[in-house]
Amino acid sequence: MQWLRSPRLWVAALALVAMVLLPLWVSEYVLGVLTIAYYFGVFAMSWDLLFGYAGEVNFGPTFLIGIGAYVSGMLNIYTSVPMVLCIAAGAVAAVIAGVLLALPALRLRGAYFGLVTLVSVLILQTVIVLFASYTGGEIGFSVPSILSIDSGVNYYYALAFMVVSGMVLLAVARSPMGLILQATGQDPLGAQALGFNVTKHKLAAFCLSALFSGLAGALTIFYLGSVSVNTVVDLAVTVQIIIAAVLGGRRTIVGGALGAIFLIVAAEYLRPIGELSNLVVAAFALIVLLFIPDGFLGLFPRREARS
């Protein structure tokens, strides 16, 4: 029962209880901000699985998010497919796109892999603009279906999705597969010498990351009621996701959600000061990264690390 003594576990449990009870005393506006933050939390957790454990720097998480969002949104507009199936199709499309991208990209190492994923985002942006008659171009389009008109319901959808996604990703990270990913991330040649199929495990991690990224992208647009380049594909979104994952704590999964919630809430709280809000949030993030390299969760050391 050693895990019951973990400070991180009790902090997470108390935080979850607080989040469940939050709609009882906050406004709909606050719930709306947190709803977006929870979806961004899934983006960051999915990214952390690939970077934190497999050691691959993915500069293109919005490629997978954008595929999931646009495929589900366009299906919703141009077909009579139910919204649930549109969301599922978006997730499947993200996984397929992830495989097509990862198969050649995983042959590369270090910065080259990151550049390939970055270029994939630029290509997707170009395709969206070129086929503006279908995609709405840079402006995007509205989707006829939405998850709910009730802010509380939308909040609980996002919270449940974030919690379930975090549990699945954390279970994978702590499984034998996660240990192999860590080994391949730290010493790929050594892991290969031990008989592990490095490429296969990294591809599996990429597919799992793509699945949750695509799902989160699809759910986000059906919450917002619209999809556009700025909301799901823009490079600024990529930067937010990466900062959130590292800020919360690399190789923790849960830290990605914590970092995303902090960034979204802080940016919204500081909105009255205009463009200075971005400077303040960026400066704070830089300070944390410089002086607390393990992120927010580094303030709560693992119990097992002491034994």
Secondary structure, 3 states (H helix, E strand, C coil): CHHHHCHHHHHHHHHHHHHHHHHHCCCHHHHHHHHHHHHHHHHHHHHHHHHHHCCCCCCCHHHHHHHHHHHHHHHHHHCCCCHHHHHHHHHHHHHHHHHHHHHHHCCCCCHHHHHHHHHHHHHHHHHHHHCHHHHCCCCCEECCCCCCCCHHHHHHHHHHHHHHHHHHHHHHHCCHHHHHHHHHHHCHHHHHHCCCCHHHHHHHHHHHHHHHHHHHHHHHHHHHCEECHHHHCCHHHHHHHHHHHHHHCCCCCHHHHHHHHHHHHHHHHCHHHCCHHHHHHHHHHHHHHHHCCCCHHHHCCCHHHCC
